[in-house]
């Protein structure tokens, strides 16, 4: 099973480059904290309640605990309660996604003007990622998506910041690590990437969990900005 799901649409041309970009989705390519995250929280809590027949407070605590421990609530639900992971992903993102996506000005144009091949790497499910990319009008900018549905290695889901996941991605991309840039709002994911030799771009969002615990720019971050637009307009993004 391949980690990256290729997109069938034609990618609009960008300047020739050996560079490969891995873009996180939520709070990176769009401001999920604006409205989407609150809807995911509600929908996921309801999915936990229904699966385990528990009340709202207990479901909220369990959801948060599994997310902090495994990087995804659905892994805890699968490992500890035998819940079908794919079905849980569908139920936990069962809302009108498009209605809550905040537009990102000029994003498609900026992505097209940025040298390199681009992929989405997200701990969100595939159907959600596709819907968000379409709502942002940027699906055509990407060659493929690696969503949590595909992050299954040797029978176990390994979402970011899994070292095994990143090593497997390097093998699949068949590209030297120093040619790859990971763009993320979550620092622990960048730390794994830097360990493997990738370049790391941090999109700082004050509402990303645990983001306020860090001040300044950690040594494993090559560039820190406050928006995806600022990154794509920077000299860092123009490197080939």
Protein Blocks (a to p, Z undefined) as FASTA:
>chain_A
ZZbdcdfbdcddddddfbdcdddfehplpcfklmmmmmmmmmmmmmmmmmnopafklmmm
mmmmmmmmnopaklmmmmmnopafklmmmmmmgccfklmpccdehklmmmmmpgcddddd
dfbdfklmmmmmmmnopmmmpgbdcdfklmcgehiacddfbfklmmmmmmmnopafklpc
cddfbfklmmmmmmnopacdddddfkbghklmpgcjdfklmbdcfbfklmmmpmklmpZZ
